Amino acid sequence: MRIRRAVPADVPVLVELIGDLAEYEHSAHLCTVTAAQLHTALFGPGPAVFGHVAEIPAGHETGGAVIGMALWYLSFSTWDGVHGIHLEDLYVRPDHRGRGAGRALLATLAGVCTARGYTRLEWEVIDWNAPSLAFYRGLGASARTDWIPHRLAGRPLATLAAEAPAGG
């Protein structure tokens, strides 16, 4: 297996993998991403999302097949004054798990962090996903229990947005 940056030709398989992840997380009904949206996010002017894929090398029977992905974006620490990486999605097809693809994808992102002087690589895990929690603990990652994630979406987001001052 090899890890490489995602390219525009990967967009259809990335959308498929995102859908598979949403299904695994019992949230397929919330997954509405389109290939056009993902293409613009990854490869449009001023991309704000980045991606790496794990693929089987060309010499194998299923050579060139993408078996996993890591989609990420930059975060910023005002305390450190430098960027970090927020891993939005890490997914490896079930029939390819346990062979090092997930670890290789994370190692690649850790390499990006260290090469660019970023101070952190962060992500979120659903609390019931015991295999992923064990995998991350095995890497030395620690769960954050002191900060509670929050989200505004849908109607509450629109309601608050309606209060925005003009010109903001």
For each residue, the residues with C-beta under 8 A, 3 or more apart:
1: 54 55 56 57 67 96 99 100 101 104
2: 54 55 57
3: 52 53 54 104 105 108
4: 7 52 53 55
5: 50 51 52 53
6: 10 11 14 42 50 51 52 53 69
7: 4 10
8: 11 39 42 43
9:
10: 6 7 13 14 51 53 66
11: 6 8 14 15 35 38 39 42 43
12: 15 16 35
13: 10 16 17 53 66
14: 6 10 11 17 18 38 42 51 53 66 69 71
15: 11 12 18 19 33 34 35 38
16: 12 13 19 20
17: 13 14 20 21 66 68 69 89 91 93
18: 14 15 21 22 31 33 38 69 71 89 91
19: 15 16 22 23 28 31
20: 16 17 23 24 91 93
21: 17 18 24 25 89 91
22: 18 19 25 27 28 30 31
23: 19 20 26 27 28 31
24: 20 21 91
25: 21 22 126 129
26: 23
27: 22 23 30 31
28: 19 22 23 31
29:
30: 22 27
31: 18 19 22 23 27 28
32:
33: 15 18 37 38
34: 15 37 38
35: 11 12 15 38 39
36: 39 40
37: 33 34 40 41
38: 11 14 15 18 33 34 35 41 42 49
39: 8 11 35 36 42 43 44
40: 36 37 43 44
41: 37 38 44 47 48 49
42: 6 8 11 14 38 39 47 49 50 51
43: 8 11 39 40 47
44: 39 40 41 47
45:
46:
47: 41 42 43 44 50
48: 41 73 74
49: 38 41 42 71 72 73 88
50: 5 6 42 47 71 72 73
51: 5 6 10 14 42 69 70 71 72
52: 3 4 5 6 69 70 105 108 109
53: 3 4 5 6 10 13 14 66 68 69 70
54: 1 2 3 66 67 68 69 92 96 101 104 105
55: 1 2 4 64 65 66 67
56: 1 60 62 63 64 65 67
57: 1 2 60 63 64
58: 63 64
59: 63
60: 56 57 63
61:
62: 56 65
63: 56 57 58 59 60
64: 55 56 57 58
65: 55 56 62
66: 10 13 14 17 53 54 55 69
67: 1 54 55 56 92 93 96 101
68: 17 53 54 90 91 92 93 96 101 102 105
69: 6 14 17 18 51 52 53 54 66 89 90 91 105
70: 51 52 53 87 89 90 105 106 108 109
71: 14 18 49 50 51 87 88 89
72: 49 50 51 85 86 87 88 109
73: 48 49 50 85 86 88
74: 48 83 84 85 86
75: 83 84 85 86 120 122
76: 82 83 84
77: 80 81 82 83 84 119 120
78: 81
79:
80: 77 84 119 120
81: 77 78
82: 76 77 117 118 119
83: 74 75 76 77 116 118
84: 74 75 76 77 80 113 118 119 120 121 122
85: 72 73 74 75 109 112 113 118 120 121 122
86: 72 73 74 75 122 123
87: 70 71 72 90 106 109 121 122 123
88: 49 71 72 73 123
89: 17 18 21 69 70 71
90: 68 69 70 87 102 105 106 123
91: 17 18 20 21 24 68 69
92: 54 67 68 96 97 101 102 105
93: 17 20 67 68 96 97
94: 97
95:
96: 1 54 67 68 92 93 99 101
97: 92 93 94 101 102
98:
99: 1 96
100: 1 103 104
101: 1 54 67 68 92 96 97 104 105
102: 68 90 92 97 105 106 135
103: 100 106 107 139
104: 1 3 54 100 101 107 108
105: 3 52 54 68 69 70 90 92 101 102 108 109
106: 70 87 90 102 103 109 110 121 139
107: 103 104 110 111
108: 3 52 70 104 105 111 112
109: 52 70 72 85 87 105 106 112 113 121
110: 106 107 113 114 121
111: 107 108 114 115
112: 85 108 109 115 116 118
113: 84 85 109 110 116 118 119 120 121
114: 110 111 117 118
115: 111 112
116: 83 112 113
117: 82 114
118: 82 83 84 85 112 113 114 121
119: 77 80 82 84 113
120: 75 77 80 84 85 113
121: 84 85 87 106 109 110 113 118
122: 75 84 85 86 87
123: 86 87 88 90 136
124: 149
125: 129 132 133 136 143
126: 25 129 132
127: 133
128:
129: 25 125 126 132 133
130: 133 134
131: 134 135
132: 125 126 129 135 136
133: 125 127 129 130 136 137 143
134: 130 131 137 138
135: 102 131 132 138 139
136: 123 125 132 133 139 141
137: 133 134 140 141 142
138: 134 135
139: 103 106 135 136
140: 137
141: 136 137
142: 137
143: 125 133
144: 147
145:
146:
147: 144
148:
149: 124
150:
151:
152: 156 157 160
153: 156 157
154: 157 158
155: 158 159
156: 152 153 159 160
157: 152 153 154 160 161
158: 154 155 161 162
159: 155 156 162 163
160: 152 156 157 163 164
161: 157 158 164
162: 158 159
163: 159 160
164: 160 161 168
165: 168
166:
167:
168: 164 165
